[in-house]
């Protein structure tokens, strides 16, 4: 039996992974801003601990981890799932909107990870799964600020992977594409109220397309949850796990585009070194 610590566990990927982990007999510390939502969704399980956690509050993260360790004695898998999106052109986003999404998607992930790591280091074992996005691998018009937070998650995850592997702790950044969750609903996606006409053909077009895509995404969230629960047993997990055919296609396209840039600009790129001798 493993003990999971899951943020944003009341809905979306977090709830589905919680459900799957409980079904196979694992213990789950399921966190949410309102833990009553956890109890209402899952009922009472002897191996379920609902905990109040606003990931933006470092003290709450420390307290939630303490409660987890007091109840189950260890944390084997940390799933950093809490987060939300922001739609709008980069210029349209206001300072308060930008600060809010960074506080949750980046600083919140850091708060929880830093709170969990001492216990994992003491045990010399553990898994950390950080939910990123296809938008963490390549940026796109209309989601620039959101993508920038997920780019940060990617960089942090790569560094953590390098820092913790020798301690028996595996870190993987998970990159879902468009899955049929509530991500594009107002409960998970903020929309910048500011509109600039010059972006109607780019970020503005994305605003319109998002409404039609909501709940018509190609990815099956139940299958994603099944993959993640099974992945927690992988003996040699990779640093990144792309999920969804759209993510695979986006990564392949970016690799091709970057290869073309290197081919065209290689002489300029290498010309900035000191001249030998």
C-alpha positions in Angstrom: 0.0 0.0 0.0 1.3 3.4 -1.0 0.3 6.8 0.5 -0.6 9.5 -2.0 -0.6 13.2 -1.2 -2.8 14.9 -3.9 -3.5 18.6 -4.3 -6.6 19.8 -6.0 -8.2 16.4 -5.2 -11.9 17.5 -5.2 -12.3 17.5 -9.0 -10.6 16.9 -12.3 -7.5 14.8 -12.6 -7.0 15.0 -8.8 -10.3 13.5 -8.0 -10.0 10.7 -10.6 -6.5 9.7 -9.4 -7.8 9.8 -5.8 -10.7 7.5 -6.8 -8.4 5.1 -8.6 -5.8 5.0 -5.8 -8.4 4.3 -3.2 -9.9 1.5 -5.3 -6.6 -0.4 -5.3 -6.2 -0.1 -1.6 -3.8 2.8 -1.4 -4.0 5.5 1.3 -4.8 9.0 0.0 -4.3 12.4 1.6 -6.7 14.3 -0.5 -6.4 18.1 -0.2 -8.6 20.9 -1.3 -9.4 24.4 -0.2 -12.7 23.0 1.1 -12.2 19.4 2.4 -15.9 19.0 2.7 -15.9 18.6 -1.1 -13.7 15.6 -0.7 -16.0 13.9 1.8 -19.1 14.7 -0.3 -17.5 13.1 -3.4 -15.8 10.0 -1.9 -17.6 9.4 1.4 -15.7 7.8 4.3 -12.8 5.6 3.7 -10.4 4.4 6.4 -7.5 5.1 4.1 -8.7 8.5 3.0 -7.7 11.7 4.8 -9.4 14.9 3.6 -7.2 17.9 4.5 -7.8 21.6 4.0 -5.1 23.2 1.9 -4.7 26.4 0.0 -1.4 25.7 -1.8 -0.6 29.4 -1.9 -0.3 29.4 1.9 3.1 27.8 3.0 2.0 27.3 6.6 -1.0 25.3 5.4 1.2 23.1 3.2 3.4 22.3 6.2 0.4 21.6 8.4 -1.1 19.3 5.7 2.1 17.3 5.4 2.3 17.0 9.2 -1.2 15.7 9.3 -0.4 13.2 6.6 2.6 11.9 8.4 0.8 11.6 11.7 -2.0 9.6 10.1 -0.1 7.3 7.7 3.6 7.7 8.7 4.9 8.4 5.2 4.2 10.0 1.8 5.1 7.8 -1.2 3.7 9.8 -4.0 3.1 13.5 -4.3 0.8 14.6 -7.1 1.0 18.3 -7.6 -2.3 18.8 -9.4 -3.7 22.1 -8.1 -3.8 24.8 -10.7 -5.9 26.8 -13.1 -5.7 28.5 -16.5 -5.8 32.0 -17.7 -6.9 32.9 -21.2 -6.1 36.1 -23.0 -3.2 37.8 -24.8 -0.1 38.5 -22.7 -0.7 42.3 -23.0 -4.4 41.9 -22.0 -3.6 40.2 -18.7 -3.5 42.5 -15.7 -1.0 42.3 -12.8 -3.4 40.8 -10.3 -4.4 38.1 -12.8 -0.7 37.3 -13.4 0.2 37.2 -9.7 -2.8 35.0 -8.9 -1.9 32.3 -11.4 1.7 32.3 -10.5 0.9 32.0 -6.8 -1.1 28.8 -7.4 0.6 27.2 -10.4 4.2 27.9 -9.4 4.6 29.1 -5.9 1.9 26.7 -4.6 3.6 23.8 -6.2 6.9 24.9 -4.6 5.2 25.3 -1.2 3.9 21.7 -1.2 7.0 20.1 -2.7 9.3 21.8 -0.2 7.0 20.7 2.6 7.0 17.0 1.5 10.7 16.7 0.6 12.1 16.3 4.1 10.0 13.2 4.7 10.9 11.7 1.4 14.6 12.5 1.9 14.5 10.8 5.3 12.9 7.7 3.7 15.3 7.8 0.7 12.3 7.1 -1.5 9.3 8.8 -3.1 7.7 9.9 -6.3 6.8 13.4 -7.3 4.4 13.9 -10.2 4.0 17.5 -11.3 1.1 18.2 -13.6 2.2 20.5 -16.4 0.5 20.7 -19.8 1.2 20.6 -23.5 1.4 24.4 -22.9 4.4 23.7 -20.7 6.3 22.4 -23.8 5.2 25.0 -26.3 3.6 28.3 -25.8 0.5 29.4 -27.7 -1.4 32.6 -28.5 -4.2 33.2 -25.9 -2.6 31.2 -23.2 0.8 32.9 -22.9 0.7 33.6 -19.1 -0.7 30.2 -18.3 2.0 28.6 -20.5 4.7 30.6 -18.8 3.7 29.1 -15.4 3.8 25.6 -16.9 7.2 26.3 -18.4 8.3 27.1 -14.9 7.0 23.8 -13.7 8.9 22.1 -16.4 12.2 23.7 -15.4 11.6 23.1 -11.7 10.8 19.5 -12.4 13.9 18.9 -14.5 16.1 20.4 -11.8 14.4 18.4 -9.0 14.8 15.3 -11.1 18.6 15.9 -11.2 18.8 16.9 -7.5 16.8 14.0 -6.1 17.5 10.9 -8.2 20.6 10.0 -6.2 18.4 10.1 -3.0 15.9 7.5 -4.4 13.3 10.1 -5.2 11.9 10.2 -8.8 10.4 13.3 -10.3 8.3 13.4 -13.4 6.6 16.3 -15.1 3.3 15.2 -16.7 2.2 16.9 -19.9 -1.5 16.4 -20.6 -3.0 17.7 -23.8 -6.6 18.6 -24.1 -8.6 16.2 -21.9 -12.4 16.2 -21.4 -12.4 17.8 -17.9 -13.7 21.1 -16.7 -10.4 22.9 -17.4 -12.1 25.2 -20.0 -15.0 26.0 -17.6 -15.1 29.1 -15.5 -14.4 27.0 -12.4 -10.9 26.2 -13.8 -10.2 28.9 -16.4 -10.0 32.6 -15.7 -10.5 34.9 -18.7 -8.9 38.3 -18.9 -11.7 40.9 -19.1 -9.5 43.3 -21.1 -9.9 42.9 -24.9 -7.6 44.5 -27.4 -8.9 44.5 -31.0 -5.5 44.0 -32.5 -5.4 40.5 -31.1 -8.7 39.4 -32.6 -7.0 37.2 -35.1 -4.8 35.4 -32.6 -5.6 35.4 -28.9 -9.1 36.6 -29.7 -9.7 33.6 -32.0 -8.5 31.3 -29.3 -11.1 32.7 -26.9 -13.8 31.8 -29.4 -12.4 28.3 -30.2 -12.1 27.4 -26.5 -15.9 27.6 -25.9 -16.5 25.1 -28.7 -13.8 22.8 -27.5 -15.0 22.6 -23.9 -16.1 19.1 -23.1 -15.3 18.0 -26.6 -11.5 17.5 -26.0 -10.0 14.3 -27.4 -8.4 13.1 -24.2 -10.1 10.7 -21.8 -9.4 11.8 -18.2 -10.3 8.4 -16.8 -7.6 6.8 -18.9 -5.1 9.5 -17.8 -5.9 8.6 -14.1 -5.4 4.9 -14.8 -2.0 5.7 -16.4 -0.8 7.9 -13.5 -1.7 5.3 -10.9 0.0 2.6 -12.8 2.9 4.9 -13.5 3.6 5.3 -9.8 5.0 1.7 -10.0 7.3 2.3 -13.0 10.8 1.2 -12.0 12.7 3.8 -14.0 10.3 6.7 -14.6 11.3 9.4 -17.2 11.7 13.0 -16.4 8.6 13.9 -18.5 5.5 12.0 -19.4 3.5 13.4 -22.4 -0.1 12.3 -22.4 -2.5 12.6 -25.3 -2.0 12.3 -29.1 -2.2 16.1 -29.3 0.7 16.5 -26.9 2.8 14.0 -28.9 2.0 15.9 -32.1 2.9 19.2 -30.6 6.2 18.0 -29.2 7.1 16.4 -32.6 6.3 19.6 -34.4 8.4 21.7 -32.0 11.3 19.4 -32.4 11.1 19.8 -36.2 10.8 23.6 -35.9 13.7 23.8 -33.5 15.8 21.6 -35.7 15.1 23.9 -38.7 16.2 26.9 -36.6 19.5 25.2 -35.7 20.1 24.2 -39.3 19.5 27.8 -40.6 21.2 29.7 -37.8 23.9 27.3 -36.6 26.8 29.5 -37.9 25.4 32.5 -36.1 24.6 30.5 -32.9 28.2 29.2 -32.5 29.9 32.4 -33.6 29.6 34.0 -30.2 32.2 31.7 -28.5 35.7 33.0 -27.9 38.0 32.3 -30.8 40.4 29.5 -30.0 44.1 30.5 -29.5 
